[in-house]
Amino acid sequence: MNNIKLFLGDIKQTYTKNRFVFINGNDMECILRFFGATKDDLDSIKIVSNSLADDPTLPFRKSKNGRFEINFQEDQVHRLKFQPFILSKEEDFVRYDSGMVRKFRGIGDDLQLNTAFQALLKFKSFMIQDVLVRKRPNLDYSANRYVSTVFNLRTITTPKLLGEPALEGVHSDGVDHTMTVLLDAKNLTQDSAITFVHDIREQNGLRYDECNPDYVLSQVRHTHFLDTLLIIDHERKHSLSPVFLENENHIATRDMLIFFTRKSTLSMHISNTYDSFDKHQELPISFFLQNELEKN
């Protein structure tokens, strides 16, 4: 890729215009190398999901999460303290555990110290900076900082259990910007885990195959390592097809990183009690965004 700065500018322009953008894994690898990812860390992030824990509510999923502050005033990212997690129906998330307080196992140094992971946070910071979005209720848009809750997820399908990357059907994630990144996938059929991007008018909770085709704006599939989708979350909805077994004699797994990024909450927001900006004491980490576009 001869001029990555121009390429990044084109991606951001597409994101700003369409309110979503899909980047293939080969291009993302070049981008992450530009933002500081090493070859060894690109290799090791592929298997980081092997250490995930049982999900608190979904039997077909392994999970961990962690909270990070993206502070544009300081030009830094900081790991934030553990907090429980809530998504509500009012945030366009309709599922049996909507509004439930969930406590996930925290991601560790094997992920947060990985330069490819840090490069993903730098890339997302570049993509969202100065992008105006439809404002969500009870978020503080006056501050030049964001909370990015990162989920490392493995969806599992067995002969007796169907894995659903989005059991909730059509939804939004209650944030300003959502980014989804494929780490690995094994034993999936070609019609597994297709992401459908919907017009904001689509009804929440519908299955991917029940939706109004006039409201389907795009469909993409994370197939290769680092295939990445970004969505302006309060202006587009999305849904996914399940993970189907290609070989019925083996399990199927799909490993992802999901970055939920939003402004901090105001007092009336359902997550306000769990939205601390205190730094993580046991697993502290801070690093500069190091905007390579300005340095080089």
C-alpha positions as CSV (number, residue, x, y, z in Angstrom):
1,M,0.0,0.0,0.0
2,N,1.9,3.0,-1.3
3,N,0.2,5.9,0.5
4,I,-1.5,4.7,3.7
5,K,-2.4,8.2,4.8
6,L,-4.5,8.7,1.7
7,F,-6.0,5.3,2.1
8,L,-7.0,6.0,5.7
9,G,-8.5,9.3,4.6
10,D,-10.6,7.5,2.0
11,I,-11.9,4.9,4.6
12,K,-12.8,7.7,7.0
13,Q,-14.6,9.6,4.2
14,T,-16.6,6.5,3.3
15,Y,-17.5,6.0,7.0
16,T,-18.6,9.6,7.4
17,K,-20.7,9.4,4.2
18,N,-22.3,6.0,4.5
19,R,-22.3,5.8,8.3
20,F,-20.6,2.4,8.1
21,V,-17.6,0.9,6.4
22,F,-16.1,-2.6,5.9
23,I,-12.3,-3.1,5.5
24,N,-10.8,-6.4,4.4
25,G,-8.2,-8.1,6.6
26,N,-5.2,-7.6,4.3
27,D,-5.8,-3.9,4.3
28,M,-6.3,-3.9,8.0
29,E,-3.0,-5.7,8.6
30,C,-1.2,-2.9,6.7
31,I,-3.1,-0.3,8.7
32,L,-2.2,-1.9,12.1
33,R,1.4,-2.2,11.1
34,F,1.3,1.5,10.4
35,F,-0.1,2.1,13.9
36,G,2.6,0.1,15.5
37,A,1.6,-3.6,15.5
38,T,4.4,-6.1,15.3
39,K,4.4,-9.3,13.3
40,D,4.7,-11.4,16.4
41,D,1.7,-9.7,18.1
42,L,-0.4,-10.0,14.9
43,D,0.3,-13.7,15.1
44,S,-0.4,-14.0,18.8
45,I,-3.7,-12.1,18.8
46,K,-5.2,-14.8,16.6
47,I,-5.1,-17.2,19.6
48,V,-5.9,-14.9,22.5
49,S,-9.5,-16.1,22.6
50,N,-8.3,-19.5,23.8
51,S,-8.2,-18.1,27.4
52,L,-11.8,-16.8,27.5
53,A,-14.2,-17.6,30.3
54,D,-17.8,-18.8,30.3
55,D,-20.2,-15.9,29.4
56,P,-22.5,-14.8,32.3
57,T,-25.8,-15.2,30.3
58,L,-25.2,-17.0,27.0
59,P,-24.4,-20.7,27.0
60,F,-22.9,-20.8,23.5
61,R,-20.4,-18.0,24.2
62,K,-17.0,-17.5,25.9
63,S,-16.2,-13.9,26.8
64,K,-14.0,-11.3,28.5
65,N,-14.2,-7.5,28.5
66,G,-12.4,-4.4,29.5
67,R,-13.0,-0.6,29.6
68,F,-10.7,1.9,28.0
69,E,-10.8,5.7,28.0
70,I,-9.9,7.4,24.7
71,N,-8.9,10.8,25.7
72,F,-8.3,13.2,22.8
73,Q,-7.4,16.1,25.1
74,E,-4.4,14.1,26.4
75,D,-3.9,12.1,23.2
76,Q,-3.9,8.9,25.3
77,V,-5.7,5.7,26.0
78,H,-6.1,4.5,29.6
79,R,-7.4,1.2,31.0
80,L,-10.3,1.9,33.3
81,K,-11.5,0.0,36.4
82,F,-13.8,-3.0,36.2
83,Q,-17.5,-2.1,36.0
84,P,-20.6,-4.2,35.4
85,F,-22.3,-3.9,32.0
86,I,-25.9,-3.1,31.0
87,L,-27.7,-2.7,27.7
88,S,-31.4,-1.7,27.7
89,K,-34.4,-1.9,25.4
90,E,-34.3,1.9,25.3
91,E,-30.9,1.6,23.7
92,D,-32.3,-0.6,20.9
93,F,-31.1,-3.8,22.4
94,V,-34.1,-6.3,22.9
95,R,-33.1,-9.6,24.4
96,Y,-34.1,-11.7,27.5
97,D,-31.1,-10.1,29.4
98,S,-31.8,-6.5,28.4
99,G,-31.4,-4.3,31.4
100,M,-29.7,-7.0,33.3
101,V,-26.5,-6.2,35.2
102,R,-23.8,-8.5,33.7
103,K,-20.3,-9.1,35.1
104,F,-17.7,-10.3,32.6
105,R,-14.3,-11.7,33.3
106,G,-11.7,-9.0,32.6
107,I,-9.3,-9.1,29.7
108,G,-5.7,-9.5,30.7
109,D,-2.2,-8.4,29.7
110,D,-2.1,-11.0,26.9
111,L,-4.5,-8.8,25.0
112,Q,-4.1,-5.3,26.3
113,L,-0.3,-5.3,26.0
114,N,-0.5,-6.7,22.4
115,T,0.6,-4.0,19.9
116,A,-2.0,-5.2,17.4
117,F,-4.7,-4.6,19.9
118,Q,-3.4,-1.2,20.8
119,A,-3.2,-0.4,17.1
120,L,-6.9,-1.3,16.7
121,L,-7.7,1.3,19.4
122,K,-5.5,3.8,17.7
123,F,-7.2,3.1,14.4
124,K,-10.6,3.4,15.8
125,S,-9.7,6.7,17.6
126,F,-8.6,8.1,14.2
127,M,-11.8,6.9,12.6
128,I,-14.2,8.5,15.2
129,Q,-12.3,11.7,16.0
130,D,-14.3,14.8,14.9
131,V,-17.1,12.7,13.3
132,L,-20.4,14.2,14.1
133,V,-23.1,11.6,15.0
134,R,-26.8,11.6,15.9
135,K,-26.7,12.1,19.7
136,R,-27.9,9.5,22.1
137,P,-30.0,10.6,25.1
138,N,-28.2,11.1,28.4
139,L,-24.6,11.0,27.0
140,D,-22.2,13.9,27.6
141,Y,-21.2,15.2,24.3
142,S,-19.3,18.2,25.8
143,A,-16.2,16.2,26.8
144,N,-13.5,15.3,24.4
145,R,-13.2,11.7,25.6
146,Y,-14.9,8.4,25.1
147,V,-15.4,5.1,26.9
148,S,-14.5,2.1,24.7
149,T,-15.8,-1.2,26.2
150,V,-13.9,-4.0,24.4
151,F,-15.3,-7.5,24.3
152,N,-13.3,-10.5,23.3
153,L,-15.9,-13.1,22.3
154,R,-16.0,-16.7,21.0
155,T,-19.3,-18.0,19.6
156,I,-19.5,-21.8,19.7
157,T,-21.8,-24.1,17.8
158,T,-22.0,-27.9,18.6
159,P,-24.4,-30.6,17.2
160,K,-26.6,-29.8,20.2
161,L,-26.2,-26.0,20.6
162,L,-26.5,-23.3,18.0
163,G,-24.3,-20.3,18.4
164,E,-25.9,-16.9,17.7
165,P,-23.5,-13.9,17.4
166,A,-26.6,-11.7,17.7
167,L,-29.3,-13.7,19.5
168,E,-31.1,-10.3,19.9
169,G,-31.8,-9.9,16.2
170,V,-31.9,-6.4,14.8
171,H,-30.3,-4.1,17.3
172,S,-28.0,-1.3,18.1
173,D,-25.4,-1.4,20.8
174,G,-26.2,1.7,22.8
175,V,-23.1,3.5,21.8
176,D,-21.9,6.0,19.2
177,H,-19.5,3.8,17.3
178,T,-19.3,0.0,17.0
179,M,-16.3,-1.8,15.5
180,T,-16.1,-5.6,15.0
181,V,-12.9,-7.4,14.1
182,L,-12.5,-11.1,13.2
183,L,-9.6,-13.0,14.9
184,D,-10.4,-16.5,13.9
185,A,-13.1,-18.8,12.6
186,K,-13.2,-22.6,12.3
187,N,-15.7,-25.0,10.7
188,L,-18.3,-22.4,9.6
189,T,-20.5,-22.7,6.6
190,Q,-20.5,-19.9,4.0
191,D,-23.8,-18.6,5.2
192,S,-22.7,-18.3,8.8
193,A,-22.3,-15.0,10.7
194,I,-23.4,-12.8,7.8
195,T,-23.8,-9.2,9.1
196,F,-26.8,-7.2,7.7
197,V,-26.7,-3.5,8.1
198,H,-30.2,-2.0,8.4
199,D,-31.8,1.4,8.1
200,I,-32.5,2.9,11.5
201,R,-36.2,2.5,10.8
202,E,-36.1,-1.3,11.0
203,Q,-37.9,-2.9,14.0
204,N,-35.7,-4.0,16.9
205,G,-35.6,-7.7,17.7
206,L,-36.5,-9.1,14.3
207,R,-34.4,-12.1,13.2
208,Y,-32.0,-11.5,10.3
209,D,-34.3,-13.4,7.9
210,E,-37.5,-11.6,9.0
211,C,-36.4,-8.1,8.0
212,N,-37.8,-5.7,5.4
213,P,-35.4,-6.0,2.4
214,D,-36.0,-2.3,1.7
215,Y,-34.2,-1.5,5.0
216,V,-31.2,-3.7,4.3
217,L,-28.4,-1.3,3.3
218,S,-25.6,-3.8,3.0
219,Q,-24.5,-7.3,4.0
220,V,-20.9,-8.3,4.7
221,R,-19.2,-11.4,6.2
222,H,-16.1,-11.4,8.3
223,T,-14.2,-14.2,6.6
224,H,-10.5,-13.5,6.9
225,F,-8.3,-12.5,9.9
226,L,-8.8,-8.8,10.7
227,D,-11.8,-8.3,8.5
228,T,-13.3,-5.2,10.2
229,L,-16.7,-3.4,10.2
230,L,-17.4,0.0,11.7
231,I,-20.9,1.3,12.2
232,I,-22.2,4.6,13.5
233,D,-24.4,2.9,16.0
234,H,-27.3,5.3,16.5
235,E,-27.8,5.8,12.8
236,R,-27.6,2.2,11.6
237,K,-28.8,-1.1,13.1
238,H,-27.5,-4.6,12.4
239,S,-28.2,-8.3,12.7
240,L,-26.3,-11.5,12.1
241,S,-27.1,-15.0,10.9
242,P,-26.1,-17.9,13.3
243,V,-22.9,-19.9,13.2
244,F,-23.7,-23.1,11.3
245,L,-21.5,-26.3,11.4
246,E,-19.7,-27.2,8.1
247,N,-18.6,-30.5,9.5
248,E,-21.2,-32.0,11.8
249,N,-18.6,-34.0,13.6
250,H,-16.7,-31.0,15.0
251,I,-17.6,-27.8,16.8
252,A,-17.5,-24.4,15.1
253,T,-15.9,-21.4,16.7
254,R,-15.9,-17.7,15.7
255,D,-13.5,-15.4,17.6
256,M,-14.1,-11.6,17.6
257,L,-13.0,-8.3,19.1
258,I,-15.9,-5.9,19.5
259,F,-15.3,-2.2,20.4
260,F,-18.3,-0.4,21.8
261,T,-17.3,3.3,22.0
262,R,-19.5,6.2,23.3
263,K,-19.4,9.4,25.2
264,S,-19.6,9.2,29.0
265,T,-23.0,9.0,30.6
266,L,-25.1,11.6,32.4
267,S,-27.0,10.9,35.6
268,M,-30.2,9.7,34.0
269,H,-28.5,7.0,31.9
270,I,-29.0,3.4,32.9
271,S,-25.2,2.8,32.9
272,N,-24.2,5.9,34.9
273,T,-23.6,4.0,38.1
274,Y,-21.2,1.8,36.2
275,D,-19.3,4.5,34.2
276,S,-16.3,5.4,36.3
277,F,-13.3,7.0,34.8
278,D,-11.0,5.7,37.6
279,K,-8.0,3.9,36.3
280,H,-7.6,0.1,36.7
281,Q,-5.3,-0.6,39.6
282,E,-4.5,-4.2,39.1
283,L,-4.0,-4.1,35.3
284,P,-3.0,-0.5,34.6
285,I,-2.0,0.6,31.1
286,S,-1.8,3.9,29.3
287,F,-0.4,4.6,25.9
288,F,-0.3,7.6,23.6
289,L,-2.5,7.6,20.5
290,Q,0.7,8.6,18.6
291,N,-1.1,9.9,15.5
292,E,1.2,8.6,12.8
293,L,-0.7,10.8,10.3
294,E,0.8,13.9,11.9
295,K,4.2,12.5,12.8
296,N,5.2,11.2,9.4
